[in-house]
């Protein structure tokens, strides 16, 4: 077993003001692997933008601009997250939902269908870096 130790004690993260989180189950229960790259980028953005109830109300043009994402990519990612039961959307307001007991049925097939004919999967680091591009 690996023993954990703080590598840089001067740079320990602290919770100040707003706070966002992704439950560890998102990784360990297989939710992450069901998402396309664009779905993951949008999901992380919505988590970062959300209040304590998971609510946010960024407009599609602001989201597309912030994420350097075409409108078609945004709508496909948004609809995919809704289909996977990760977010709710009423046309104006987003809600990041609590995770279900397991990823929604068909999620993996949906993701595979979206990736068909596209590039190979990429590491998560560049995806998260894309969120902060230009800031």
N, CA and C atoms as an extended XYZ file, in Angstrom:
405
Properties=species:S:1:pos:R:3:atomname:S:1:resname:S:1:resid:I:1 pbc="F F F"
N         0.837       -1.176        0.000 N   UNK     1
C         0.000        0.000        0.000 CA  UNK     1
C         0.890        1.250        0.000 C   UNK     1
N         0.494        2.242       -0.727 N   UNK     2
C         1.244        3.494       -0.804 CA  UNK     2
C         0.897        4.358        0.402 C   UNK     2
N         1.925        4.875        1.050 N   UNK     3
C         1.731        5.800        2.157 CA  UNK     3
C         1.645        7.203        1.585 C   UNK     3
N         0.576        7.912        1.910 N   UNK     4
C         0.391        9.268        1.402 CA  UNK     4
C         1.110       10.260        2.299 C   UNK     4
N         1.719       11.251        1.666 N   UNK     5
C         2.324       12.354        2.408 CA  UNK     5
C         2.169       13.614        1.576 C   UNK     5
N         2.065       14.724        2.224 N   UNK     6
C         1.945       16.004        1.536 CA  UNK     6
C         3.263       16.292        0.838 C   UNK     6
N         3.196       16.561       -0.460 N   UNK     7
C         4.407       16.810       -1.240 CA  UNK     7
C         4.876       18.254       -1.146 C   UNK     7
N         3.938       19.184       -1.034 N   UNK     8
C         4.295       20.594       -0.942 CA  UNK     8
C         3.419       21.237        0.133 C   UNK     8
N         3.912       21.282        1.376 N   UNK     9
C         3.092       21.791        2.481 CA  UNK     9
C         2.700       23.258        2.335 C   UNK     9
N         3.410       24.014        1.509 N   UNK    10
C         3.067       25.420        1.301 CA  UNK    10
C         1.895       25.596        0.338 C   UNK    10
N         1.496       24.523       -0.327 N   UNK    11
C         0.453       24.613       -1.350 CA  UNK    11
C        -0.703       23.656       -1.089 C   UNK    11
N        -1.050       23.421        0.148 N   UNK    12
C        -2.178       22.554        0.476 CA  UNK    12
C        -3.475       23.281        0.124 C   UNK    12
N        -4.353       22.579       -0.601 N   UNK    13
C        -5.634       23.174       -0.987 CA  UNK    13
C        -6.496       23.417        0.240 C   UNK    13
N        -7.222       24.519        0.206 N   UNK    14
C        -8.132       24.865        1.284 CA  UNK    14
C        -9.466       25.280        0.675 C   UNK    14
N       -10.516       25.053        1.400 N   UNK    15
C       -11.833       25.463        0.934 CA  UNK    15
C       -12.050       26.911        1.352 C   UNK    15
N       -12.124       27.793        0.384 N   UNK    16
C       -12.381       29.210        0.614 CA  UNK    16
C       -13.558       29.617       -0.258 C   UNK    16
N       -14.554       30.245        0.305 N   UNK    17
C       -15.692       30.696       -0.490 CA  UNK    17
C       -16.433       29.534       -1.116 C   UNK    17
N       -16.676       29.654       -2.428 N   UNK    18
C       -17.392       28.611       -3.152 CA  UNK    18
C       -16.601       27.314       -3.183 C   UNK    18
N       -17.329       26.221       -3.357 N   UNK    19
C       -16.685       24.916       -3.363 CA  UNK    19
C       -17.455       23.996       -4.290 C   UNK    19
N       -16.744       23.274       -5.135 N   UNK    20
C       -17.344       22.290       -6.034 CA  UNK    20
C       -16.745       20.933       -5.737 C   UNK    20
N       -17.488       19.884       -6.055 N   UNK    21
C       -16.924       18.553       -5.854 CA  UNK    21
C       -17.506       17.585       -6.872 C   UNK    21
N       -16.749       16.549       -7.136 N   UNK    22
C       -17.208       15.418       -7.933 CA  UNK    22
C       -17.074       14.206       -7.021 C   UNK    22
N       -18.166       13.504       -6.765 N   UNK    23
C       -18.078       12.334       -5.881 CA  UNK    23
C       -17.094       11.296       -6.429 C   UNK    23
N       -16.375       10.647       -5.546 N   UNK    24
C       -15.410        9.624       -5.950 CA  UNK    24
C       -16.097        8.511       -6.738 C   UNK    24
N       -17.359        8.251       -6.443 N   UNK    25
C       -18.135        7.244       -7.179 CA  UNK    25
C       -18.213        7.541       -8.671 C   UNK    25
N       -18.081        8.807       -9.042 N   UNK    26
C       -18.116        9.171      -10.461 CA  UNK    26
C       -17.039        8.403      -11.220 C   UNK    26
N       -15.895        8.225      -10.591 N   UNK    27
C       -14.798        7.455      -11.184 CA  UNK    27
C       -14.960        5.968      -10.908 C   UNK    27
N       -15.129        5.599       -9.651 N   UNK    28
C       -15.088        4.184       -9.270 CA  UNK    28
C       -16.301        3.381       -9.736 C   UNK    28
N       -17.452        4.018       -9.911 N   UNK    29
C       -18.648        3.291      -10.342 CA  UNK    29
C       -18.872        3.337      -11.851 C   UNK    29
N       -17.943        3.953      -12.589 N   UNK    30
C       -17.998        3.881      -14.044 CA  UNK    30
C       -18.716        5.003      -14.765 C   UNK    30
N       -19.118        6.054      -14.065 N   UNK    31
C       -19.786        7.169      -14.735 CA  UNK    31
C       -18.834        7.876      -15.706 C   UNK    31
N       -17.592        8.071      -15.290 N   UNK    32
C       -16.615        8.784      -16.110 CA  UNK    32
C       -16.441        8.134      -17.470 C   UNK    32
N       -16.322        6.819      -17.503 N   UNK    33
C       -16.031        6.149      -18.771 CA  UNK    33
C       -17.212        6.162      -19.733 C   UNK    33
N       -18.390        6.580      -19.272 N   UNK    34
C       -19.542        6.659      -20.171 CA  UNK    34
C       -19.594        7.973      -20.943 C   UNK    34
N       -18.760        8.946      -20.558 N   UNK    35
C       -18.852       10.278      -21.152 CA  UNK    35
C       -17.912       10.464      -22.329 C   UNK    35
N       -18.398       11.194      -23.323 N   UNK    36
C       -17.529       11.646      -24.407 CA  UNK    36
C       -16.683       12.800      -23.873 C   UNK    36
N       -15.696       13.206      -24.632 N   UNK    37
C       -14.833       14.313      -24.208 CA  UNK    37
C       -15.658       15.583      -23.994 C   UNK    37
N       -16.549       15.899      -24.915 N   UNK    38
C       -17.339       17.129      -24.798 CA  UNK    38
C       -18.315       17.049      -23.622 C   UNK    38
N       -18.881       15.873      -23.370 N   UNK    39
C       -19.764       15.713      -22.214 CA  UNK    39
C       -18.995       15.937      -20.922 C   UNK    39
N       -17.786       15.420      -20.848 N   UNK    40
C       -16.979       15.588      -19.640 CA  UNK    40
C       -16.621       17.051      -19.417 C   UNK    40
N       -16.226       17.739      -20.477 N   UNK    41
C       -15.878       19.161      -20.358 CA  UNK    41
C       -17.087       19.950      -19.862 C   UNK    41
N       -18.250       19.718      -20.454 N   UNK    42
C       -19.456       20.438      -20.041 CA  UNK    42
C       -19.852       20.073      -18.609 C   UNK    42
N       -19.758       18.801      -18.258 N   UNK    43
C       -20.121       18.355      -16.910 CA  UNK    43
C       -19.237       19.031      -15.860 C   UNK    43
N       -17.940       19.056      -16.082 N   UNK    44
C       -17.030       19.704      -15.128 CA  UNK    44
C       -17.339       21.200      -15.045 C   UNK    44
N       -17.596       21.843      -16.184 N   UNK    45
C       -17.955       23.263      -16.185 CA  UNK    45
C       -19.205       23.502      -15.334 C   UNK    45
N       -20.239       22.693      -15.542 N   UNK    46
C       -21.485       22.875      -14.796 CA  UNK    46
C       -21.287       22.632      -13.303 C   UNK    46
N       -20.419       21.703      -12.952 N   UNK    47
C       -20.104       21.477      -11.538 CA  UNK    47
C       -19.414       22.701      -10.951 C   UNK    47
N       -18.460       23.255      -11.690 N   UNK    48
C       -17.739       24.433      -11.200 CA  UNK    48
C       -18.648       25.655      -11.095 C   UNK    48
N       -19.641       25.751      -11.976 N   UNK    49
C       -20.539       26.905      -12.005 CA  UNK    49
C       -21.689       26.785      -11.005 C   UNK    49
N       -21.949       25.579      -10.522 N   UNK    50
C       -23.146       25.318       -9.719 CA  UNK    50
C       -23.056       25.871       -8.298 C   UNK    50
N       -24.233       26.156       -7.766 N   UNK    51
C       -24.320       26.510       -6.350 CA  UNK    51
C       -24.432       25.224       -5.524 C   UNK    51
N       -24.736       25.349       -4.252 N   UNK    52
C       -24.763       24.181       -3.371 CA  UNK    52
C       -25.854       23.173       -3.711 C   UNK    52
N       -26.833       23.587       -4.521 N   UNK    53
C       -27.891       22.674       -4.947 CA  UNK    53
C       -27.643       22.120       -6.350 C   UNK    53
N       -26.499       22.459       -6.918 N   UNK    54
C       -26.175       21.997       -8.262 CA  UNK    54
C       -26.737       22.882       -9.357 C   UNK    54
N       -27.278       24.038       -9.004 N   UNK    55
C       -27.944       24.913       -9.965 CA  UNK    55
C       -27.002       25.949      -10.563 C   UNK    55
N       -27.168       26.198      -11.856 N   UNK    56
C       -26.457       27.282      -12.542 CA  UNK    56
C       -27.302       27.730      -13.722 C   UNK    56
N       -27.018       28.925      -14.228 N   UNK    57
C       -27.837       29.448      -15.320 CA  UNK    57
C       -27.002       30.172      -16.371 C   UNK    57
N       -25.862       29.610      -16.720 N   UNK    58
C       -25.064       30.175      -17.801 CA  UNK    58
C       -25.804       29.982      -19.121 C   UNK    58
N       -25.734       30.985      -19.996 N   UNK    59
C       -26.352       30.869      -21.317 CA  UNK    59
C       -25.480       29.999      -22.217 C   UNK    59
N       -26.091       29.440      -23.261 N   UNK    60
C       -25.331       28.566      -24.155 CA  UNK    60
C       -24.185       29.308      -24.826 C   UNK    60
N       -24.377       30.596      -25.158 N   UNK    61
C       -23.283       31.322      -25.812 CA  UNK    61
C       -22.113       31.545      -24.859 C   UNK    61
N       -22.397       31.779      -23.596 N   UNK    62
C       -21.323       31.940      -22.608 CA  UNK    62
C       -20.605       30.611      -22.370 C   UNK    62
N       -21.356       29.525      -22.314 N   UNK    63
C       -20.750       28.204      -22.138 CA  UNK    63
C       -19.881       27.868      -23.341 C   UNK    63
N       -20.423       28.040      -24.543 N   UNK    64
C       -19.665       27.731      -25.764 CA  UNK    64
C       -18.400       28.570      -25.850 C   UNK    64
N       -18.503       29.838      -25.511 N   UNK    65
C       -17.339       30.722      -25.536 CA  UNK    65
C       -16.308       30.298      -24.492 C   UNK    65
N       -16.758       30.010      -23.292 N   UNK    66
C       -15.842       29.619      -22.215 CA  UNK    66
C       -15.133       28.308      -22.503 C   UNK    66
N       -15.829       27.382      -23.155 N   UNK    67
C       -15.277       26.048      -23.396 CA  UNK    67
C       -14.696       25.885      -24.798 C   UNK    67
N       -14.739       26.958      -25.603 N   UNK    68
C       -14.258       26.884      -26.993 CA  UNK    68
C       -14.951       25.725      -27.707 C   UNK    68
N       -16.268       25.709      -27.598 N   UNK    69
C       -17.078       24.608      -28.091 CA  UNK    69
C       -18.101       25.148      -29.086 C   UNK    69
N       -18.263       24.481      -30.213 N   UNK    70
C       -19.289       24.850      -31.184 CA  UNK    70
C       -20.668       24.553      -30.599 C   UNK    70
N       -21.677       25.289      -31.075 N   UNK    71
C       -23.036       25.107      -30.570 CA  UNK    71
C       -23.502       23.661      -30.719 C   UNK    71
N       -23.190       23.040      -31.837 N   UNK    72
C       -23.600       21.655      -32.079 CA  UNK    72
C       -22.945       20.705      -31.075 C   UNK    72
N       -21.685       20.964      -30.737 N   UNK    73
C       -20.994       20.148      -29.729 CA  UNK    73
C       -21.654       20.332      -28.366 C   UNK    73
N       -21.987       21.587      -28.055 N   UNK    74
C       -22.647       21.897      -26.784 CA  UNK    74
C       -23.981       21.164      -26.671 C   UNK    74
N       -24.823       21.266      -27.699 N   UNK    75
C       -26.141       20.630      -27.612 CA  UNK    75
C       -26.022       19.112      -27.535 C   UNK    75
N       -25.075       18.531      -28.275 N   UNK    76
C       -24.873       17.076      -28.202 CA  UNK    76
C       -24.403       16.674      -26.804 C   UNK    76
N       -23.478       17.452      -26.227 N   UNK    77
C       -22.970       17.158      -24.881 CA  UNK    77
C       -24.074       17.334      -23.840 C   UNK    77
N       -24.820       18.426      -23.940 N   UNK    78
C       -25.921       18.684      -22.993 CA  UNK    78
C       -26.956       17.561      -23.060 C   UNK    78
N       -27.363       17.214      -24.277 N   UNK    79
C       -28.368       16.165      -24.442 CA  UNK    79
C       -27.850       14.812      -23.950 C   UNK    79
N       -26.556       14.551      -24.156 N   UNK    80
C       -25.960       13.311      -23.665 CA  UNK    80
C       -25.967       13.240      -22.147 C   UNK    80
N       -25.667       14.365      -21.491 N   UNK    81
C       -25.678       14.401      -20.022 CA  UNK    81
C       -27.093       14.233      -19.469 C   UNK    81
N       -28.072       14.790      -20.184 N   UNK    82
C       -29.471       14.613      -19.778 CA  UNK    82
C       -29.860       13.145      -19.935 C   UNK    82
N       -29.515       12.555      -21.080 N   UNK    83
C       -29.831       11.146      -21.338 CA  UNK    83
C       -29.182       10.228      -20.305 C   UNK    83
N       -27.983       10.595      -19.864 N   UNK    84
C       -27.255        9.788      -18.882 CA  UNK    84
C       -27.703       10.099      -17.456 C   UNK    84
N       -28.697       10.982      -17.309 N   UNK    85
C       -29.295       11.320      -16.019 CA  UNK    85
C       -28.288       11.960      -15.064 C   UNK    85
N       -27.361       12.760      -15.631 N   UNK    86
C       -26.379       13.465      -14.810 CA  UNK    86
C       -26.779       14.915      -14.567 C   UNK    86
N       -27.576       15.489      -15.488 N   UNK    87
C       -28.043       16.865      -15.327 CA  UNK    87
C       -29.517       16.950      -15.702 C   UNK    87
N       -30.155       18.006      -15.204 N   UNK    88
C       -31.499       18.390      -15.639 CA  UNK    88
C       -31.364       19.782      -16.247 C   UNK    88
N       -32.228       20.102      -17.210 N   UNK    89
C       -32.171       21.397      -17.886 CA  UNK    89
C       -33.587       21.782      -18.274 C   UNK    89
N       -34.002       23.014      -17.916 N   UNK    90
C       -35.361       23.454      -18.236 CA  UNK    90
C       -35.409       24.493      -19.349 C   UNK    90
N       -34.312       24.662      -20.063 N   UNK    91
C       -34.239       25.665      -21.118 CA  UNK    91
C       -33.457       26.888      -20.677 C   UNK    91
N       -33.355       27.103      -19.392 N   UNK    92
C       -32.595       28.221      -18.827 CA  UNK    92
C       -31.684       27.761      -17.703 C   UNK    92
N       -32.228       26.968      -16.823 N   UNK    93
C       -31.535       26.569      -15.599 CA  UNK    93
C       -31.015       25.140      -15.708 C   UNK    93
N       -29.750       24.951      -15.294 N   UNK    94
C       -29.149       23.623      -15.218 CA  UNK    94
C       -29.152       23.171      -13.768 C   UNK    94
N       -29.290       21.876      -13.561 N   UNK    95
C       -29.055       21.279      -12.254 CA  UNK    95
C       -28.178       20.060      -12.443 C   UNK    95
N       -27.015       20.056      -11.778 N   UNK    96
C       -26.188       18.855      -11.717 CA  UNK    96
C       -26.861       17.961      -10.687 C   UNK    96
N       -27.213       16.749      -11.106 N   UNK    97
C       -27.979       15.839      -10.258 CA  UNK    97
C       -27.071       14.959       -9.414 C   UNK    97
N       -27.600       14.483       -8.297 N   UNK    98
C       -26.867       13.479       -7.530 CA  UNK    98
C       -26.738       12.238       -8.410 C   UNK    98
N       -25.682       11.466       -8.182 N   UNK    99
C       -25.453       10.277       -8.998 CA  UNK    99
C       -26.484        9.202       -8.683 C   UNK    99
N       -26.924        8.513       -9.718 N   UNK   100
C       -27.813        7.371       -9.545 CA  UNK   100
C       -26.996        6.206       -8.990 C   UNK   100
N       -27.655        5.104       -8.672 N   UNK   101
C       -26.957        3.943       -8.106 CA  UNK   101
C       -25.881        3.410       -9.049 C   UNK   101
N       -26.127        3.514      -10.349 N   UNK   102
C       -25.145        3.088      -11.350 CA  UNK   102
C       -25.380        3.921      -12.604 C   UNK   102
N       -24.406        3.944      -13.533 N   UNK   103
C       -24.609        4.711      -14.764 CA  UNK   103
C       -25.887        4.260      -15.476 C   UNK   103
N       -26.562        5.202      -16.117 N   UNK   104
C       -27.810        4.907      -16.821 CA  UNK   104
C       -27.601        3.821      -17.867 C   UNK   104
N       -28.580        2.934      -18.010 N   UNK   105
C       -28.504        1.871      -19.013 CA  UNK   105
C       -28.332        2.494      -20.394 C   UNK   105
N       -27.486        1.897      -21.199 N   UNK   106
C       -27.255        2.397      -22.547 CA  UNK   106
C       -26.237        3.507      -22.614 C   UNK   106
N       -25.772        3.995      -21.457 N   UNK   107
C       -24.820        5.102      -21.459 CA  UNK   107
C       -23.542        4.756      -22.193 C   UNK   107
N       -23.014        3.568      -21.946 N   UNK   108
C       -21.754        3.196      -22.580 CA  UNK   108
C       -21.946        3.090      -24.079 C   UNK   108
N       -23.063        2.496      -24.523 N   UNK   109
C       -23.323        2.388      -25.949 CA  UNK   109
C       -23.499        3.758      -26.581 C   UNK   109
N       -24.180        4.664      -25.898 N   UNK   110
C       -24.358        6.015      -26.408 CA  UNK   110
C       -23.011        6.685      -26.585 C   UNK   110
N       -22.155        6.572      -25.580 N   UNK   111
C       -20.833        7.180      -25.668 CA  UNK   111
C       -20.031        6.568      -26.807 C   UNK   111
N       -20.079        5.258      -26.948 N   UNK   112
C       -19.342        4.596      -28.019 CA  UNK   112
C       -19.866        5.040      -29.373 C   UNK   112
N       -21.189        5.196      -29.486 N   UNK   113
C       -21.780        5.650      -30.740 CA  UNK   113
C       -21.296        7.059      -31.070 C   UNK   113
N       -21.188        7.929      -30.069 N   UNK   114
C       -20.729        9.294      -30.293 CA  UNK   114
C       -19.264        9.325      -30.697 C   UNK   114
N       -18.470        8.388      -30.194 N   UNK   115
C       -17.045        8.367      -30.484 CA  UNK   115
C       -16.715        7.667      -31.793 C   UNK   115
N       -17.669        6.925      -32.350 N   UNK   116
C       -17.415        6.166      -33.571 CA  UNK   116
C       -16.944        7.117      -34.672 C   UNK   116
N       -15.821        6.776      -35.282 N   UNK   117
C       -15.280        7.587      -36.358 CA  UNK   117
C       -14.517        8.809      -35.893 C   UNK   117
N       -14.357        8.973      -34.606 N   UNK   118
C       -13.611       10.116      -34.071 CA  UNK   118
C       -12.248        9.664      -33.594 C   UNK   118
N       -11.490       10.614      -33.089 N   UNK   119
C       -10.153       10.313      -32.592 CA  UNK   119
C       -10.220        9.413      -31.365 C   UNK   119
N        -9.081        8.823      -31.045 N   UNK   120
C        -8.968        7.972      -29.863 CA  UNK   120
C        -9.204        8.804      -28.604 C   UNK   120
N        -9.601        8.166      -27.504 N   UNK   121
C        -9.789        8.890      -26.244 CA  UNK   121
C        -8.516        9.635      -25.835 C   UNK   121
N        -8.704       10.713      -25.080 N   UNK   122
C        -7.576       11.522      -24.624 CA  UNK   122
C        -7.513       11.511      -23.104 C   UNK   122
N        -6.381       11.925      -22.573 N   UNK   123
C        -6.201       12.012      -21.123 CA  UNK   123
C        -7.080       13.126      -20.562 C   UNK   123
N        -7.447       13.019      -19.304 N   UNK   124
C        -8.327       14.003      -18.678 CA  UNK   124
C        -7.633       15.349      -18.461 C   UNK   124
N        -6.298       15.352      -18.304 N   UNK   125
C        -5.563       16.597      -18.075 CA  UNK   125
C        -5.837       17.648      -19.137 C   UNK   125
N        -5.677       17.318      -20.427 N   UNK   126
C        -5.964       18.305      -21.469 CA  UNK   126
C        -7.426       18.749      -21.487 C   UNK   126
N        -8.329       17.862      -21.118 N   UNK   127
C        -9.745       18.225      -21.087 CA  UNK   127
C        -9.982       19.291      -20.029 C   UNK   127
N        -9.432       19.080      -18.850 N   UNK   128
C        -9.601       20.067      -17.782 CA  UNK   128
C        -8.859       21.353      -18.127 C   UNK   128
N        -7.692       21.240      -18.758 N   UNK   129
C        -6.954       22.436      -19.182 CA  UNK   129
C        -7.787       23.261      -20.151 C   UNK   129
N        -8.596       22.589      -20.996 N   UNK   130
C        -9.455       23.285      -21.945 CA  UNK   130
C       -10.458       24.172      -21.219 C   UNK   130
N       -10.901       23.747      -20.038 N   UNK   131
C       -11.841       24.548      -19.263 CA  UNK   131
C       -11.259       25.903      -18.883 C   UNK   131
N        -9.959       25.933      -18.665 N   UNK   132
C        -9.324       27.146      -18.167 CA  UNK   132
C        -8.563       27.900      -19.241 C   UNK   132
N        -8.659       27.473      -20.475 N   UNK   133
C        -7.972       28.129      -21.583 CA  UNK   133
C        -8.449       29.573      -21.686 C   UNK   133
N        -7.525       30.480      -21.741 N   UNK   134
C        -7.862       31.879      -21.914 CA  UNK   134
C        -8.251       32.609      -20.644 C   UNK   134
N        -8.122       31.955      -19.489 N   UNK   135
C        -8.482       32.657      -18.243 CA  UNK   135
C        -7.235       33.053      -17.493 C   UNK   135
